[in-house]
Amino acid sequence: MSEIRDELYYTKEHEYMRPTDEAGVFLVGITDYAQGEIGDIVFLELSGVGEHFGKQDVFGTVEAVKAVSDLYIPLSGTVAAVNTALEDDPALVNTDPYGDGWMIRLKLDDPDSVRELLDSDGYRALIE
């Protein structure tokens, strides 16, 4: 069974957002469910720091043994940082999706927009 954490926000496309200590900034990655469905991740292509995206824009791709999938930005904002550890070890997304496997830090245009996303119960209902 996939791990679903209560402190995260989720999308129907299986991305998550985790609040950071910095106001309006969230870590973005794919859920435990998504990494399990995709399979062993061998390569990631992520957008660069300073790039701005509208809600649901593609911010990168994930390549796994099974397929290549687009990554969708959950909410409008600017990329504040990219997890460069994934360049050398993309499998971190498989082994620790909510920890070391985060993909980008996103500074939201509107921090209150997180209310548009699913909570843990909503995401659990989506995948079960």
C-alpha positions in Angstrom: 0.0 0.0 0.0 1.3 3.5 -0.8 2.3 5.9 1.8 0.1 9.0 2.1 1.2 11.7 4.6 -1.2 14.0 6.3 1.0 17.1 6.2 1.2 17.1 2.4 -1.0 18.6 -0.4 -1.7 16.4 -3.4 -2.8 16.7 -7.0 -4.9 14.4 -9.2 -1.8 14.0 -11.4 0.1 12.5 -8.3 2.4 15.3 -7.4 2.7 16.5 -3.9 3.6 19.8 -2.2 5.2 19.9 1.2 5.5 23.2 3.1 8.9 24.5 4.0 10.1 26.9 6.7 10.0 29.7 4.2 6.6 31.3 3.7 4.9 30.5 0.4 7.6 28.0 -0.6 6.9 24.3 -1.0 8.8 21.2 -2.1 7.3 19.5 -5.1 7.7 15.8 -6.0 5.8 12.8 -7.1 3.9 10.7 -4.6 4.8 7.2 -3.4 1.9 5.9 -5.4 3.2 7.6 -8.6 6.8 6.3 -8.2 5.4 2.8 -7.7 3.3 3.0 -10.8 6.1 4.5 -12.9 8.7 1.9 -11.8 12.5 2.3 -11.5 13.4 5.9 -12.4 16.6 6.2 -14.4 16.6 9.9 -15.5 14.9 13.2 -14.6 14.8 16.4 -16.6 13.7 19.4 -14.5 13.2 23.1 -15.2 15.7 25.6 -14.0 15.8 28.0 -11.1 13.9 31.2 -11.8 11.5 29.7 -14.3 7.9 30.7 -13.8 5.0 28.3 -14.4 1.2 28.5 -14.5 -0.9 25.9 -12.8 -0.6 22.5 -14.6 2.3 23.5 -16.9 4.9 20.8 -17.5 8.0 21.5 -15.4 9.9 18.4 -16.3 9.9 14.7 -17.3 10.7 11.5 -15.5 12.1 8.6 -17.4 11.6 5.1 -16.0 12.2 1.6 -17.3 8.5 1.4 -18.1 7.8 4.9 -19.6 8.5 8.6 -19.8 6.0 10.8 -18.0 5.5 14.6 -17.8 5.6 16.4 -14.4 2.9 19.0 -13.8 3.4 22.1 -11.6 0.6 21.9 -9.0 0.1 25.7 -8.7 1.4 28.8 -10.3 4.8 29.9 -9.1 8.5 30.3 -9.7 11.2 27.6 -9.2 13.3 28.6 -6.3 15.6 25.5 -6.3 16.2 22.2 -8.0 17.2 19.0 -6.3 20.6 18.5 -7.9 21.1 15.2 -6.0 18.7 13.6 -8.5 21.1 14.2 -11.3 23.5 11.6 -9.9 20.9 9.4 -8.2 17.4 9.7 -9.8 16.4 6.5 -7.9 16.0 8.7 -4.7 12.5 9.4 -6.1 11.8 5.7 -5.7 13.4 5.1 -2.4 12.5 8.4 -0.6 9.8 10.3 -2.6 8.8 12.5 0.3 12.3 13.1 1.6 15.5 13.2 -0.4 13.5 12.5 -3.6 11.9 16.0 -3.8 12.3 17.6 -7.2 11.9 21.4 -7.0 11.2 24.2 -4.4 8.4 26.3 -5.7 7.6 29.8 -4.5 3.9 30.2 -5.1 2.3 33.3 -6.7 -0.5 32.9 -4.2 0.3 30.9 -1.1 -3.5 30.5 -0.3 -4.0 28.6 -3.5 -2.9 25.4 -1.7 -6.5 25.1 -0.6 -7.3 24.1 -4.2 -5.3 20.8 -3.8 -6.3 17.5 -2.2 -5.7 16.7 1.4 -4.5 13.2 2.4 -8.1 11.9 2.6 -9.0 13.3 -0.8 -5.8 11.7 -2.3 -6.4 8.4 -0.6 -10.0 8.3 -2.1 -8.5 9.1 -5.5 -6.1 6.1 -5.6 -8.0 3.5 -3.7 
